């Protein structure tokens, strides 16, 4: 059964409500639940997390929640990490964006709202948020490789000012920190949706609008080729070479690499093919494509 945005909001809200009102049917409140986890391993608070409060515009009642939100599982064995807060933040973020878009775009059907919401909460968007607000500088972890991945990500961002739409490899850890921060605010504010949205809207600005939304490279390529009655063939070389090749009318028009993620390799190949086909269409006869 297909669900409307209104129904999705209801389901998300219902699920969160059920989770958050556990205190009424059980023994612990949400804050108590998280506090119990924190008490198991008391962490040394970082004074520089006060800077994070200034960045997000929210003062924490329970500083340990904020401390936990910036603690990667690799930081210390048995340490309370951001994983539980990230879980909550992910759900809350989807609800907040769905709620905002449902009100802001009353005429948009679910088929348009879904990719719009996805673009605002996907890994790349949230990783950009973390870098923009320098949240990555406060992350506590025990993996030096994370620093290198974050640096590589930051170096390619100028090529894609708003969103690459699947062409760059965004470190998931950056997105996790944004979600855990949102989750921490949600819990600390006694699950106040309005307060959490105030913080979230600041972090996610600029929020991607329908006018900003671009089509996925693979879909864009197929639409172009369908328009000009051109055949498209994708060759999967990822398991051996970390690559994809795209043939248009039996001519190689694009090749993309990404050993880390198969989807990115495909998107890069499709994007290269799209640009090459466009170039040929502008300068040559359609039959030579």
Secondary structure, DSSP 8 states (H G I E B T S, - for coil): ----HHHHHHHHHHHHHHHHTHHHHSS--HHHHHHHHHHHS-----TTHHHHHHHHT---SSHHHHHHHTB-TTSSTT---SHHHHHHHHHHHHHHHHHHHHHH-TT--HHHHHHHHHHHHSHHHHHHHHHHTTGGGG-B-S-HHHHHHHHHHHHHGGGSSS--SSSS---HHHHHHHHHHHHHHHHHTTS-HHHHHHHHHHHH-S---TTT----HHHHHHHHHHHTT--EEEEE-HHHHSEEEEEETTEEEEEEE-SS-HHHHHHHHHHHHHHHHHHHHHHS-GGG-
